[in-house]
Amino acid sequence: MRFLAVILVSLLIIGCAQNNYTTYKSQYEQLTFNDAPDYGNLDSWAAHPQKKDPSDSLPNALAKNFHPIDKVDVFFIHPTTYLDTAKPYGWNASLKDVKTNISTDFGTILNQASVFNEVGLVYAPRYRQAHIGSYSPIGHADTVKALAAFELAYQDVKAAFDYYLAHYNNGKPIVIASHSQGSTHAKRLLKEYFDDKPLGKKLVAAYVVGMAINPADYTQLKPCSTPHSIGCICAWRTYKEGYVPAFVEKENYTSIVTNPLSWSDQVTQVDRKNNKGSVLYNFKNITPKVAGAINHNGILWTPKPQFFGNFLYNTPNYHIADYNLYYLSVRQNVAERVQTYLSKGEHYSTNN
């Protein structure tokens, strides 16, 4: 089931990006890469403030009142987009893979990283991501190869973050954001760089979406408890109301789950009528009242999303739309946390 969840997010990426492949193929073929990423080369970044990229995009309704600030940085780690069943580059993607780069940029960077483009400067590294097959069940014959693939991928993410800190951050507050495989790496990044570390004072919040997070893994970092909590973690995994995946039933802890409509641990059920905007297949449109949000034992439930054509959407696993269903709510919430941080600064008591 965990493998199926990642397959589903990948199908959304394919759908969003396939029309861009023919259009942009020749441009992407001109990008220059070494075998390992060089984060001094802008081509090694899927999103970067010094170039125009899909993270700069806006749904039409947001364009008129778009007032970006540059006092905060957003470090976004994208999910799996290396999908070819033949594994043409082995267990880790190649940065030279045009198809994967286009899927990354016009799938996840467009639909997810763009959520954060008003509150700060968005940095999203390309990395030699683990193949989607790396999420096969534990005990699979290729488990050792899969774990090695995740390790290589994380080392790239870590190198990108080190480069970012050394060359771009200049002491600014940071938002960490991620999805799926990106969250696999973000969890480790938070532990190694922020949890009970000096850099933790610079953390506005972390949106670590699409993966289970054991709160006991962290000493100082806690789940965000209110809409304006800072220095804390927001996380959710979205499924149809009533559905619990088998792998979740086997988890020996209760994952962090944040309600992405209330943002409060005291308000754990919100009707879809209070959801101001989702972004569905057409990125340019915002659709209100699509999905509600119910906290349930470490996962997020929603009644079946309501939109034109939803009768075709029969999966109970909404992993593919963790950000899309709550696009406007996430956008507004991160802005609120940023304003709280900028007004209170490092002396603000975290998670208050």
N, C-alpha and C positions, 0 to 999 in steps of 0.2 A: 504493500500500500504506500509506503514512503516513496518507492520508486515511481509508482503511478502518480503521486502528487507532483513530482518533479516533471514527469512526462506532460502533465496537464499544463503547467506553467510554460513549458516549452512550446506547446501547441499554440498558445496565445501569442507567443513571441513570433512564431512562424507566420501566423495570420497577419500580424501587424507589420511585419518586415518584408514579406515576400514581394509585395508590389514595389518596394524600393530597390530590390536587388538589381533589376535590369537598369533602372534609372541611374543608380549611383555606382555600379560595378566598376566602370572605367576610372572614376575618381578614386575609389578605394584601392585599386590596383597600383596607384601611384604613391601610396603611403609607404614609408620606409621603416623597416624594422630589422633589428638583429634577432638572433635566436632567443635571447633573453631580453626582457623589456629594458629600455633606456628611458627613464622617466625625465631626463633632460630633453627628450624629443617629444614634442606635442602630439605626435602621432601615437604615442604610447598612452595617451589619455583619451577615453571615450568622451569625457566632458572636462572642459578646462576654461577658466575665465579669459584666457588669451586667444581663444578661437570661438568661432560660431559653431554650435553643435545642437543636437536635438533637445538637450536639457534647457535651452533658452526658449523653447516653444511654449505657447500659451493657448488654451482653449479660447475661442472667440470672445466669450462673455467676460473674460478676465483682462482682456487687452486694454480696455479704456482706463482702468484704475490700477494699472501696473506701476508700482513704485518700489523698485528693488533697492536694497541697501547692501553695503559692502563691509559692514563692521563684523560680520560673522562668516565663517567658512563652513561648507557642507562637504563632508567626505563620504561619498556614496559608493557602495560596493555592489555591483550588479549580480543578478542571478545567472544560472546556467543558460548559455546559448550555444554551446558545443554539443550538437545533437546527432550528427551523422552516425548511423548505426555501424558503419564500417570502421569507425575510429581512424580516419586517414592520417592523423598525426599522433596516434597512440592514445594513451590515457589522459593526456593534457593537450589542450588546444594550442595551436600556433597563432601567434599574433599576426602572422602573414595570411591567415585564412580570411579571405574577403567575405565569404558568406557569413561566417560567425561575427565578424566586425559589424556588418550591416544589420544583422539580427540584434546585436547588442544595442546599437545606436538608435535604430528605429523601432525597437521593441521596448526594452527596459529603460533606456536613458530617456526616451520620449515620454513613456507612460508613468514612470516612477520617479526618476531623478528630477523631472520638471516640477514635481510637487514643491520642491524646495527652492526654486529659482528666485523667489522674491525676498527671502530672508537672508540670503548670503551668496557667496561665490561658490559654485558647485565644481568639485573635483571628483572625477570618477575614473580610476585607472583601468586600463585594459590589463588583463593578467592571464597567465596560462592556466585557465580554469580547468577543473577536473571534468571529464566527460560525464554526461548525464547518467551513464551506466554505473558510475561510482557510488550511486545511492542504492545499489542492490542490497538486499538483506545481508546482515552480518552472517558470516559462515559461508558466503558464496566463495567459489573457487578462486575468484580474482580479488578477494578482500584485501590482500596485502598490496596488490597493485593499485587498488582504489584508494587505500589510505595514503600510499606514496603520492598519488595524484593530488589529493587534498593538501598534503604537506607542501608540495611544489607550488601549488596555487597560492597557499597562504604566504609562502616566502616572497612571492611577487607582490602580494597585497602589502605585506610588511615593508618591503623595499620602497613601494610607492608612498606609503605613509611616512617613512623616514625621509624620503626626498621632499615630500610636501612640508614636513615640519622644518627641514633645514633651509628650504628655499622660498616658501610661500607664506607660511603661517604668521610669522612676525608677532607672535604672542596673542593672536586673536582667539576669541571663543570658537568652539567647534561643535557642530552637529554631526553625529555619526548616523548614517542611514544605510539600509541594506534590504535585500530580499533573497530568500531561498538560499542558494549556495553562498551568496554574498553575506547572508546572516550567519552561516556556518563560520565564515572567516571573521565577521564583525564580533562575534562572541569572544573569540580568542584575542582579537585586537583590544577590546575593552578590558579584558583581564590583564593583558601584558602592559598596556600603556596608561590606563585610567583608574582601575580599581585600586584604591588605597595608594595611589601614586600622585605626585605633584600635578601632573597634567589633568587629573580629575577635576581640579578647580576650573579648568577651561571648558569642561563639558557642559554644553547647554542641555542636551538630552540625546539619547540614542533611540532611534526607531529601528529596531531589529526584528524584522517582520518575516513571517512565513516559516519559522523554525521554533522548536521547543527550546525554552530557556529555563534551566534550573536556577532558581534564585539563590540556592545554597552555593553556587559556583563562585559567588562574589562576596567579598568582605565588606566593602563600603557601598558599592553600587546597589541601589534598591529599585524596585518597580515604581514607576511614577504613580502617585496616588491622587493627584488633583490635576486640573487642566494647566496650572501654572507651575507645577513642580519642575525643578531643574536638577541637573546632575544625576539623572535617573534614566531608567530603561522603559520604553514602551514596546510592547510586542503583542502580536495576535496571529492566529491561524484560523482561516475562515471556512466553515462548513455549513451545509444546510441544516436547519433546526431539526434535531432528533438523530442526527448522524454522528457516530463516534468511530473513527477509523480503528482498525484492529491494533495498529502499532501504538496508537495513543493509549488504548486500554492496557498495554503492556508497560507503559512508562512507569517508573518507580518513584516519580515525584510529580507534583502539580506545576506545570509550566506557568511562567508569567503570562498573564493575558490582560491586555488593556482594552477597554471598550472604546473604539475609535469614533464614537459619537458623543459620549458623555465625558470621556477622559478622567473619570472619577471612579475610585474603587468603591464608592458608596452608591453609585448609580450604575447598575450592571445590566439594565435592559432598557433599550431605546427603540421606539417604533420607527419604521422607515420614513414616516411623514416628517420626522425631524432631521432627516438626512438631506442637506441642502444641495448636494451635487455629486454624482458619480461621472466618471469618464469611461465610456464603453468603447466599442470598436472604433467609432469615429472620434478621434482625439479632439477635434475642434468643437465638439458639442458637450455641454454639461447637462446631465439629466437628473432632476431632483427626485426624491422619494423612491429610490430604487431598492435600497436594502436597509434593514434594521440591524441591530447588534445586541446580542445576548451573551454575557459571560457564562461559560459552562465548564467547570472542572478543567481548566487549563487550555481550553480552546474557545473560539468565538463561533457562535451560531447566528444564523440569520434565516428567517423564512425565505422561501424561494424569491430571488430578486425579481422585481416587477419592471419590465421594459418591453418594448415592442419586439416580438419574436422570441420571447423567453420560453415559449413552449418547446423550442429546440434545445434549450439549455437544461439538460436532464441530469448532469452529474451532481452528486451531493458534495463534491469537493471543490471549493471555490478558491483554492490556493492561487490559481492564475490571476485572480482579481483582488488580492488582498489590499493593494493600494487603490486600484481603479474604483472599487465600490465605495470607498470613503475618501475620494480624491480631495474634494473641497474641505472636508472636515480636517484632514491631516494638514492641508495647506494652512488653514486658519489656526490650528493648534500650535504648529511649530512657530508661527509668527507670534503667538501669545507667549510662548516660552522664551523666545528670543528677546522680546520686550521686557519680560521679567528679569532675565539675566542682565541685560544692558542697564536696567534701572537699579539693580541690586548688586551686580558684579560678583566677584569671587567671595565676598564676605557674606553673601546670602546663604542661609542655612538650607542645604539641599533637601529636596523632597518636601517642601513646605508650600 
